[in-house]
């Protein structure tokens, strides 16, 4: 149970961290489109990586959420 809570906290802080760096010059640099990856500009593939990070954190968070172990009989 304690292990699941630790992973849940990691997911929460991971989402906060990704949200903060989304709007920093690390992801949205001024007047920069290089380097390119497979012909995609930097901002586009950086956004794709952020989206992938959010998706992984959400999938992990769904499985370890504290309410996931309760039996919901209202469904």
C-alpha positions in Angstrom: 0.0 0.0 0.0 2.8 2.4 0.9 4.5 1.6 -2.5 1.4 2.5 -4.4 1.1 5.8 -2.5 4.7 6.7 -3.4 4.1 6.0 -7.1 0.9 8.1 -6.9 2.9 11.0 -5.5 5.5 10.6 -8.2 2.8 10.8 -10.8 1.4 13.9 -9.3 4.8 15.6 -9.1 5.6 14.4 -12.6 2.5 16.1 -14.0 3.3 19.3 -12.1 6.9 19.2 -13.4 5.8 18.6 -17.1 3.3 21.4 -16.8 5.9 23.9 -15.6 8.5 23.0 -18.3 5.8 23.1 -21.0 5.9 26.9 -21.0 9.6 27.5 -20.4 12.1 28.4 -23.1 13.2 24.7 -22.8 10.2 23.7 -24.9 9.1 26.9 -26.5 12.4 28.8 -27.4 12.2 32.2 -29.1 12.8 32.1 -32.9 14.1 28.6 -32.9 13.0 25.7 -35.1 16.3 23.7 -35.1 17.2 21.0 -34.4 14.9 19.0 -36.6 14.0 15.4 -36.0 12.5 13.4 -39.0 11.8 16.8 -40.6 9.7 18.0 -37.7 10.7 21.3 -36.0 11.9 21.3 -32.4 8.8 22.7 -30.8 6.6 20.1 -32.5 8.6 17.0 -31.5 9.3 18.5 -28.0 5.5 18.8 -27.6 5.0 15.2 -28.8 7.5 14.0 -26.1 5.6 16.0 -23.5 2.4 14.5 -24.6 3.9 11.0 -24.4 5.2 11.8 -20.9 1.7 12.9 -19.8 0.1 9.8 -21.2 2.5 7.5 -19.4 2.0 9.3 -16.1 -1.8 9.1 -16.5 -1.7 5.4 -17.3 0.4 4.7 -14.3 -1.7 7.0 -12.1 -4.9 5.2 -13.1 -3.6 1.9 -11.9 -2.2 3.2 -8.6 -4.8 5.8 -7.6 -5.9 5.4 -4.0 -9.6 5.1 -5.1 -8.7 2.3 -7.6 -8.8 -0.4 -4.9 -12.3 0.4 -3.7 -15.3 -1.6 -5.1 -17.6 0.8 -6.8 -21.0 -0.8 -6.8 -22.7 2.2 -8.4 -21.2 1.4 -11.8 
